[in-house]
Amino acid sequence: MGATGTSKTMVIQGGRENLVGRVEVPGDKSISHRATMLGALGEGTTRIRNFLPASDCLSTLEVVRGLGVEVVYSQDEVLVRGLGLKGWRQPTRSLECGGSGTTMRLMAGLLAGLPLYSILAGNTQLSRRPMDRVAVPLRQMGATILGDDDGKYPPLSILGGDLRAIRYEMPIASAQVKSAVLLAGLFAQGVTSVVEAAVTRDHTERMLTAMGVRVESEAGMVQVHPSPHLEPLDLRVPADMSSAAFLLAIAAVVPGSRVMVPGVGINPGRVGILHVLRKMGAEVCLHNQRVDAGEPVADIEVRYGTLRGISIGAEDVPTMIDELPVLAVIATQAEGVTEVRGAAELRVKETDRIATTVSELRRMGARIEALEDGFVVEGPTRLHGAHVESHDDHRLAMSLAVAALAASGETTIEGAACLSDSFPGFEEQVAQLIGY
Ligand code: S3P
């Protein structure tokens, strides 16, 4: 490693073997966002320990501050002084979501329910990401939502209030869309239902339940009842599976390695990568399984093993959507063909992750082809060090770092500052693992 957390370039020496260690991963991004937003609506102070201090979650803190909510942030603890379901104040400026899609989409759901006029804005990257997926159902519920290009893109102007419940069949598998509709449902007349074709993360449902809201889930459907108030939370955010995945992937691709990450959230909507690693031949052990603040948690250990290719289809994709770029890296070290299909959603993430993953891994010698809705990798390949580019996509940057450790020679990753979008401290954790 030749870089610090703030540098723009990460330089990694490859050809590693026998990386053994226990590494720490910061708090879960999805849960940090939700605890902040819902805490801001609670009756009293919500305490969030192990809050993820990544730029995406800091955007959420600023957005709730813009609605009049006091937030006290010290060390890794955040106190959110909730104003109750009706206490948010009319914002006097636009609410800046930075590059965070979760902030914009979930806040759109909440703001749709309140009699406020608000503008949700994003940076250049977020301004290219589709928002009609939340605007369409929220308009059906009665909110007025305008946006760029006929309401499809940020900034979103929202005039909320007077919502009616709907039954929404999601055309895409998305926890963000499901959450936006359920959150709007807190304020609607009647019971709001969301029907989903595949399992997605259910952090919103679990947190609402912990705050006293009536939420009912059965196969493929979630219902939320409007609520008179939310009880505040006192929670410790588990480590983020989507960040742990990169460190665990190092164990899967670097011969002789064994990596342990403690206290990781193993929500059923997040653990697809663990099932896939196991099926591919890595040894995956969950130790000390427990439930913390309504979320399942475990210490996860992965050991290197000879890997074989695998086929992933649409039903598996949502539980590992953010891990697919690093799966492409893992697949380069597996015997045979790995095919991922039904993952067109990758095209509308921070970057078009099919195009960027394919182009950057090819520079390192990977045999990888893009499909309209996924990719195909042929392995195993001895990757070689190269000059690669993150395209300002944190998950691509970390995937390339994993590839670099397995590759021969030196890799330079340009645009590494984006690591702080989800995993501040990633470089330090990798450095610890490789013994620097
Ligand atoms: C998230 C859901 C997923 C995921 C994103 C976080 C969430 O997005 O990719 O990083 O917190 O609900 P989609 O709902 O768009 O799949």
Residues whose N, C-alpha, C, O or C-beta is under 5 A from the ligand:
A	BS01	S3P	S30 T102 A173 S174 A175 Q176 V177 I321 D322
